[in-house]
Amino acid sequence: MAHLDTNSSDGERHTLQSLPKSNVFTQMLPADAAFPTPKDSHDTPRQTLGPRMVKSALFTYVRPDSQGEPELLAVSQRALQDIGLNEEEAETEEFKDFVSGKKILTWDASKPDEGIYPWAQCYGGYQFGQWAGQLGDGRAISLFESTNPATGTRYEIQLKGAGRTPYSRFADGRAVLRSSIREFVVSEYLNAIGIPSTRALALTLNSGSKIMRERVEPGAIVTRFAQSWIRFGTFDLQRIRGDRETLRTLADYTAEHVYGGWDKLPSKLPAGDAKDVHSQIQTGVTKDTTEAEGVEEENRYVRLYRAILRRNAETVAKWQAYGFMNGVLNTDNTSILGLSIDFGPFAFLDTFDPTYTPNHDDHMLRYSYRNQPTIIWWNLVRLGEALGELMGAGSKVDDSVFVDKGVTQDQADELVKRAEGVIDRCGDEYKAVFLAEYKRLMTVRLGLKKQKDSDFEVLMSELLDCLEAFELDFHHAFRRLSGIALEELETEEQRRDIAGRFFRADNTPRQESDSRERIGKWLEKWSARVKEDWGTGSDAEAERQSAMHAINPRFVPRSWILDEVIDRVEKKHQRDILPKIMKLALNPFQESWDVDADEEERFCGDVPKYKGMMQCSCSS
Ligand SMILES: Nc1ncnc2c1ncn2[C@@H]1O[C@H](COP(=O)(O)OP(=O)(O)OP(=O)(O)O)[C@@H](O)[C@H]1O
């Protein structure tokens, strides 16, 4: 069966040298005044490039500092394809030097005014609800951007774990192998199941390097890429600094270079129509157009805010539908493009427990599964505050007095009222977009073609209630449902029997007996709905089952699997487990992978006892 390959591209492939490269980010945005040009940074000893507070800048030029002997552990074939690189390129020494930070491919010290020099971004953030100050790329260094000619998608490629930057604060600029394996696998997996995510190209072990955490651990580098690495925290920082000019430049850059132009942003929703979230939206509104009037005026910055809000609402809806938790949804970990970003203590649900947080340090359950939609909205309100002045200015946003001097006394009340009104209305839109996407995905995950109002209560909520009450596996429920034939559900006895498939293999029939009846009843309603949408007959059944198998993954990179992979790579030197697990992660909807039948069965089977719903700390 074909895998769901949403973002891949065929067509022209490049070598590292021939890959088109750009640095629009550093050309358009303000550099750290301490090192205004690449040469200034390059001529400075590395230790001088250490942590400090940076003013009025969005990045600092800084070069990677490779450590140890690089060993290329894994490359994502899907990533090579999406960037537009030849597969063979990954075999070359040049590729190894590139992904380990040993060589800057795009800059030559003898021609300091040409080429592209690496940089680290400056951002801030609210962490666990508190302002945390300047953060920034403390261990990530961007190398260049590249636009895949076949797809037109531009990615910013960066190394994570390649040394200190001015944003490293008290830390070492390194990443341990353990967290690097987790990030490498999950970012490619999320992309493979259709969830927007930052991506990973390669994983390099720095053999011989010793990184101090709770214990001494080997270091690694993930070469990763994204259409943008700008976070909500990038905007927060400008607001806290009171740097109106940089904030405006950043907003303009985001609209023009991340979202592709002001005319690509969504128009205002007609009043009272927040429910009809898609059909009422138009693009093509020109930059200077102001929609509505008076205190409800919406200028282009409102359209930008709404574009960001819609992307994030859709992404968090997908996380909920697939049981994924980020674990640390601080504003520095919330992407301006709605990408899943920063893979620290993330996890997938094993059994369905909405109060579960994968973050060991999250005692208040702030980042638990059920809180994710609320927390992303909380982060969006912070973003609304950062953009508040630009949004609240309405049609006066380009007046020279406002641009040069700021808000005048007589403007202030109306401006605040307008900005608050926007954020209020956007709250409704966020909820509506979230719910529309969540219901759409749950509908297809349940094998239905059309949505009926009653499905939410009768099928979705009741299924989740059963999963929670009987501690059933979230992912197995959908995958196993996909394989059930309607003719197996005709009698009550049959349904009770089939209900057994939702339980662990080591459950005793006595444990299951009450629950089988409730699940049996649910199966009866489900099969009636499936018949309504698909009709009967073997062709319809085959079509429905294959649609369900293509949306409900068989493989999920659960915490226990990642722990085992880490252990095998790090302690047992079983490097070959990485390409194997990547085969499953990149093609998670397949039934089998020709990797190793026993291993496949184990990774896709019941979670071993005492290894479910594990938690992880932030140390990485
Ligand atoms: N070992 C480290 N060295 C330097 N800075 C670090 C280190 N670990 C974390 N930081 C910085 O601390 C902040 C919060 O860390 P967090 O773990 O959320 O991010 P990260 O995993 O390093 O980065 P990203 O969000 O880019 O994946 C970031 O500014 C990050 O760069």
The ligand as an SDF file (V2000), in Angstrom:
LIG
                    3D

 31 33  0  0  0  0  0  0  0  0999 V2000
   22.7480   22.9660   25.6280 N   0  0  0  0  0  0  0  0  0  0  0  0
   22.3460   24.1820   25.3070 C   0  0  0  0  0  0  0  0  0  0  0  0
   23.2320   25.1310   24.9400 N   0  0  0  0  0  0  0  0  0  0  0  0
   22.8540   26.3720   24.6260 C   0  0  0  0  0  0  0  0  0  0  0  0
   21.5960   26.7980   24.6570 N   0  0  0  0  0  0  0  0  0  0  0  0
   20.6540   25.9120   25.0030 C   0  0  0  0  0  0  0  0  0  0  0  0
   20.9720   24.5720   25.3490 C   0  0  0  0  0  0  0  0  0  0  0  0
   19.8280   23.9220   25.6620 N   0  0  0  0  0  0  0  0  0  0  0  0
   18.8380   24.8160   25.5040 C   0  0  0  0  0  0  0  0  0  0  0  0
   19.3310   26.0130   25.1160 N   0  0  0  0  0  0  0  0  0  0  0  0
   18.5780   27.2400   24.8460 C   0  0  0  0  0  0  0  0  0  0  0  0
   17.5830   27.3810   25.8530 O   0  0  0  0  0  0  0  0  0  0  0  0
   16.3440   27.8150   25.2680 C   0  0  0  0  0  0  0  0  0  0  0  0
   15.2290   26.8550   25.5690 C   0  0  0  0  0  0  0  0  0  0  0  0
   15.6460   25.5520   25.2200 O   0  0  0  0  0  0  0  0  0  0  0  0
   14.7450   24.4610   24.5070 P   0  0  0  0  0  0  0  0  0  0  0  0
   15.1940   23.1450   25.0150 O   0  0  0  0  0  0  0  0  0  0  0  0
   13.3270   24.8680   24.5430 O   0  0  0  0  0  0  0  0  0  0  0  0
   15.1790   24.6640   22.9940 O   0  0  0  0  0  0  0  0  0  0  0  0
   16.1170   23.8020   22.0710 P   0  0  0  0  0  0  0  0  0  0  0  0
   15.6880   22.4030   22.0870 O   0  0  0  0  0  0  0  0  0  0  0  0
   17.5340   24.0550   22.3680 O   0  0  0  0  0  0  0  0  0  0  0  0
   15.8550   24.5560   20.7230 O   0  0  0  0  0  0  0  0  0  0  0  0
   14.8090   24.5020   19.5540 P   0  0  0  0  0  0  0  0  0  0  0  0
   13.5710   25.1810   20.0510 O   0  0  0  0  0  0  0  0  0  0  0  0
   15.5290   25.3280   18.5500 O   0  0  0  0  0  0  0  0  0  0  0  0
   14.6330   23.0770   19.1500 O   0  0  0  0  0  0  0  0  0  0  0  0
   16.6390   28.0280   23.7900 C   0  0  0  0  0  0  0  0  0  0  0  0
   16.9730   29.3550   23.6370 O   0  0  0  0  0  0  0  0  0  0  0  0
   17.8160   27.1480   23.5530 C   0  0  0  0  0  0  0  0  0  0  0  0
   18.6020   27.5630   22.4670 O   0  0  0  0  0  0  0  0  0  0  0  0
  1  2  1  0
  2  3  1  0
  2  7  2  0
  3  4  2  0
  4  5  1  0
  5  6  2  0
  6  7  1  0
  6 10  1  0
  7  8  1  0
  8  9  2  0
  9 10  1  0
 10 11  1  0
 11 12  1  0
 11 30  1  0
 12 13  1  0
 13 14  1  0
 13 28  1  0
 14 15  1  0
 15 16  1  0
 16 17  2  0
 16 18  1  0
 16 19  1  0
 19 20  1  0
 20 21  2  0
 20 22  1  0
 20 23  1  0
 23 24  1  0
 24 25  2  0
 24 26  1  0
 24 27  1  0
 28 29  1  0
 28 30  1  0
 30 31  1  0
M  END
$$$$
